[in-house]
């Protein structure tokens, strides 16, 4: 069992060693190479994913080939494409690796079973979902109400360790601004 997962789940969810072993016992371990795809647009999302090492991104491509990143998932975080996972329908999004990743995956059936057996896991899972809803609502509000400079400042404040790990064009995509605008903002802040 990856030490990072054991530490995370025991500290964040308050699981005992036995409960942690039970959760880990149903996990599938997978290594994903840089640029490897975890979920391809059009496939059904069948797993909840914990990132033990590395960095994933979730994005949607438009017909013109442009990509719109909706989420970065670094180590010690979870990811899933919720609509596809919940409804067992083809995903409109792709999840791929920006760095080599070590992930743990649980099928829906196994994760539901674990939540039934371990009430603390169910409570923790609901907390993670609620927190993600809050973060996404804040992001929507920021997208429709903030200037490009404010979006950049918020990204740096919320994700201080990601900026050096993510190419500039992907940060621009995540913020919904052009690469040129983001470069201008960065240059203006550096020259202050």
DAUR-V280172 format. One record per backbone hydrogen bond with DSSP energy under -0.5 kcal/mol. NH is the residue of the N-H (numbers start at 1). CO is the residue of the C=O. E is the energy in kcal/mol with one decimal. If there is no record, write none. Layout:
((NH	CO	E) (NH	CO	E))
This chain:
((5	2	-0.5) (6	2	-2.2) (7	3	-2.9) (8	4	-2.2) (9	5	-3.0) (10	6	-1.9) (11	7	-2.4) (12	8	-3.3) (13	9	-1.3) (14	10	-0.7) (15	9	-1.2) (20	16	-2.6) (21	17	-2.3) (22	18	-2.0) (23	19	-2.5) (24	20	-2.8) (25	21	-2.3) (26	22	-0.7) (26	23	-1.0) (27	24	-1.7) (28	105	-2.7) (30	103	-2.3) (32	101	-2.7) (35	97	-2.9) (36	33	-2.9) (38	95	-2.7) (39	95	-2.0) (42	91	-2.9) (43	40	-2.6) (45	89	-0.6) (46	44	-0.6) (48	106	-2.2) (49	79	-2.1) (50	104	-2.7) (51	77	-2.9) (52	50	-0.8) (52	102	-2.2) (53	102	-1.7) (56	73	-2.4) (57	96	-2.4) (58	71	-2.6) (59	94	-2.6) (60	68	-1.8) (62	66	-2.9) (65	62	-2.1) (68	60	-2.3) (69	67	-0.5) (70	58	-2.6) (71	58	-1.5) (73	56	-2.9) (74	72	-0.5) (75	54	-0.8) (76	51	-2.9) (77	51	-0.7) (77	74	-0.5) (79	49	-2.2) (82	80	-1.0) (85	81	-2.6) (86	82	-3.0) (87	83	-2.4) (88	84	-1.5) (89	84	-0.8) (91	43	-2.9) (94	59	-3.0) (95	39	-2.6) (96	57	-1.9) (97	36	-2.3) (98	55	-2.9) (99	55	-1.1) (101	32	-3.1) (102	53	-1.9) (103	30	-2.9) (104	50	-2.4) (105	28	-2.3) (106	48	-2.0) (108	46	-0.8) (111	107	-2.7) (112	108	-2.6) (113	109	-2.1) (114	110	-2.4) (115	111	-2.2) (116	112	-1.9) (117	113	-1.9) (118	114	-2.3) (119	117	-0.5) (121	118	-0.9) (122	118	-1.7) (123	119	-2.6) (124	120	-2.5) (125	121	-2.9) (126	122	-2.3) (127	123	-1.9) (128	124	-2.4) (129	125	-2.4) (130	126	-2.6) (131	127	-2.6) (132	128	-2.3) (133	129	-2.2) (134	130	-2.3) (135	131	-2.6) (136	132	-2.6) (137	133	-2.3) (138	134	-2.4) (139	135	-2.2) (140	136	-2.3) (141	137	-2.5) (142	138	-2.7) (143	139	-2.6) (144	140	-2.0) (145	141	-1.5) (146	142	-2.5) (151	147	-2.4) (152	148	-2.3) (153	149	-2.6) (154	150	-2.4) (155	151	-2.3) (156	152	-2.5) (157	153	-2.3) (158	154	-2.7) (159	155	-2.7) (162	159	-1.3) (163	159	-1.0) (165	162	-1.6) (166	162	-1.3) (170	167	-1.1) (171	167	-1.7) (172	168	-2.5) (173	169	-1.9) (174	170	-2.5) (175	171	-2.3) (176	172	-1.3) (177	172	-2.3) (182	178	-2.2) (183	179	-2.6) (184	180	-2.4) (185	181	-2.4) (186	182	-2.5) (187	183	-2.7) (188	184	-2.3) (189	185	-2.0) (190	186	-2.3) (191	187	-2.0) (192	189	-0.8))
